[in-house]
Amino acid sequence: MSLLTLLSADDTQQQLAQAVLHKRKLMKLSRNALAERSTVPASTIKKFETTAQISLRQFILLWQSVDSLENLVAVIKQPENKPRSIDEVLQE
């Protein structure tokens, strides 16, 4: 099932790149410092920040260097099935 959205894959990649760039700047890290911290080459970081192209593995390495992986995983966790009404509570 496909959901209707105005957000494209390219838009999403750009937003992820901007999020890492923003976090890097908040932490006052140069690309070289982030490269040392993440093991992702500085040239790859520059390419990611300018084109939003990167491997998933390298994105994860960058993310864990600027934020927690728990925050990243929280985005994809399935919500618990919570009752929406008192009737659903009573049925269980």
C-alpha positions as CSV (number, residue, x, y, z in Angstrom):
1,M,0.0,0.0,0.0
2,S,1.4,3.4,-1.0
3,L,0.7,6.5,1.0
4,L,0.2,9.8,-0.7
5,T,2.9,12.2,0.1
6,L,4.5,15.3,-1.4
7,L,7.9,14.4,0.1
8,S,10.2,12.6,-2.3
9,A,13.2,10.4,-1.6
10,D,15.5,13.2,-2.8
11,D,13.8,15.6,-0.3
12,T,14.3,13.1,2.5
13,Q,18.0,12.6,1.6
14,Q,18.4,16.4,1.6
15,Q,16.8,16.7,5.0
16,L,19.0,14.0,6.5
17,A,22.1,15.7,5.1
18,Q,21.0,19.0,6.5
19,A,20.3,17.4,9.9
20,V,23.8,16.0,10.1
21,L,25.4,19.3,8.9
22,H,23.3,21.2,11.5
23,K,24.4,18.9,14.3
24,R,28.0,19.0,13.2
25,K,28.0,22.8,13.3
26,L,26.2,22.8,16.7
27,M,29.0,20.6,18.0
28,K,31.6,22.9,16.4
29,L,33.1,20.0,14.5
30,S,35.0,20.5,11.3
31,R,34.5,17.9,8.5
32,N,38.0,16.6,9.4
33,A,37.1,16.3,13.1
34,L,33.9,14.5,12.2
35,A,35.8,12.2,9.8
36,E,38.2,11.2,12.6
37,R,35.3,10.6,15.0
38,S,33.1,8.7,12.5
39,T,35.7,6.9,10.3
40,V,33.9,8.4,7.3
41,P,36.4,10.2,5.0
42,A,36.1,14.0,5.1
43,S,35.6,14.0,1.3
44,T,32.6,11.7,1.7
45,I,31.2,14.0,4.4
46,K,31.6,17.0,2.0
47,K,29.9,15.1,-0.8
48,F,27.0,14.1,1.6
49,E,26.5,17.7,2.8
50,T,26.5,19.0,-0.8
51,T,24.7,16.2,-2.7
52,A,23.0,14.2,0.0
53,Q,24.5,11.0,-1.5
54,I,26.0,8.5,1.0
55,S,25.8,4.8,1.8
56,L,23.5,3.8,4.6
57,R,26.4,2.4,6.6
58,Q,28.3,5.7,6.3
59,F,25.2,7.7,7.2
60,I,24.8,5.6,10.4
61,L,28.5,6.1,11.3
62,L,28.0,9.9,10.9
63,W,24.7,9.9,12.8
64,Q,26.2,8.0,15.8
65,S,28.9,10.7,15.9
66,V,26.5,13.6,16.1
67,D,23.5,12.0,17.9
68,S,22.4,8.7,19.5
69,L,21.5,5.7,17.4
70,E,18.5,5.3,19.8
71,N,17.1,8.5,18.5
72,L,17.5,7.3,14.9
73,V,15.9,3.9,15.6
74,A,13.0,5.6,17.5
75,V,11.9,7.1,14.2
76,I,11.1,3.6,12.8
77,K,9.7,1.9,15.8
78,Q,6.2,0.6,15.5
79,P,3.8,2.3,17.9
80,E,2.2,0.2,20.5
81,N,-1.4,-0.7,20.0
82,K,-2.9,1.4,22.6
83,P,-6.7,1.3,23.2
84,R,-8.5,4.2,21.6
85,S,-11.6,4.0,23.7
86,I,-12.9,2.7,27.0
87,D,-14.8,0.0,25.0
88,E,-11.5,-1.3,23.7
89,V,-10.1,-1.4,27.2
90,L,-13.1,-3.3,28.5
91,Q,-12.9,-5.8,25.6
92,E,-9.4,-6.8,26.6
